[in-house]
Amino acid sequence: MSNLKERVAYLQGLAKGLNVSDNSAEGKLLVNIVETLDSFAEEINCLHSAHQDLENYVETIDEDLTDVEEEVFEDTEVDDDYVEVECPGCHETVTFEAGLLDEDDALEVTCPHCGEVVYDNMLEYDLEEDVDDEVVVSRTNHPGL
């Protein structure tokens, strides 16, 4: 930002060195342009300073919020009883409770994005453990399906 102020100061010095005065129409124009540029440079400098203050303030709030989240959620157990299935239609990941795999009644889970059926408990599926200890469901290929 100081570079902008330096450039305006250079223009002011150049105008004085060339003896530009507000006696002529062109001189008035040039003097007012340089004064306006100086005002813009000062305002941009103030905005930059205010932006830096706000940035520091937001960083402080973010750090405080992180501390509060850690304090509030440190004892909360994360329930990992969810199943992730890739939708065969839109290939989005669909997540649902693992307890639905044990349902005896007819049940279909559909993709919320495209409406495609991603799990039907009347069909047979293979359960696989993923690297992150998540259960992944894949359909067993049966003849006639």
Secondary structure as the mmCIF struct_conf table of DSSP 4:
data_model
#
loop_
_struct_conf.conf_type_id
_struct_conf.id
_struct_conf.beg_label_comp_id
_struct_conf.beg_label_asym_id
_struct_conf.beg_label_seq_id
_struct_conf.end_label_comp_id
_struct_conf.end_label_asym_id
_struct_conf.end_label_seq_id
HELX_RH_AL_P HELX_RH_AL_P1 SER A 2 GLY A 17
TURN_TY1_P TURN_TY1_P1 LEU A 18 ASN A 19
TURN_TY1_P TURN_TY1_P2 ASP A 22 ASN A 23
BEND BEND1 SER A 24 SER A 24
HELX_RH_AL_P HELX_RH_AL_P2 ALA A 25 PHE A 73
BEND BEND2 GLU A 74 ASP A 75
HELX_LH_PP_P HELX_LH_PP_P1 THR A 76 VAL A 78
STRN STRN1 TYR A 82 GLU A 86
TURN_TY1_P TURN_TY1_P3 PRO A 88 CYS A 90
STRN STRN2 THR A 93 GLU A 97
HELX_RH_3T_P HELX_RH_3T_P1 ALA A 98 ASP A 102
BEND BEND3 ASP A 105 ASP A 105
STRN STRN3 GLU A 108 THR A 110
TURN_TY1_P TURN_TY1_P4 PRO A 112 CYS A 114
STRN STRN4 VAL A 117 ASP A 120
TURN_TY1_P TURN_TY1_P5 ASN A 121 MET A 122
BEND BEND4 LEU A 123 LEU A 123
STRN STRN5 TYR A 125 GLU A 129
TURN_TY1_P TURN_TY1_P6 VAL A 131 ASP A 132
BEND BEND5 ASP A 133 ASP A 133
STRN STRN6 VAL A 135 ARG A 139
TURN_TY1_P TURN_TY1_P7 PRO A 143 GLY A 144
#
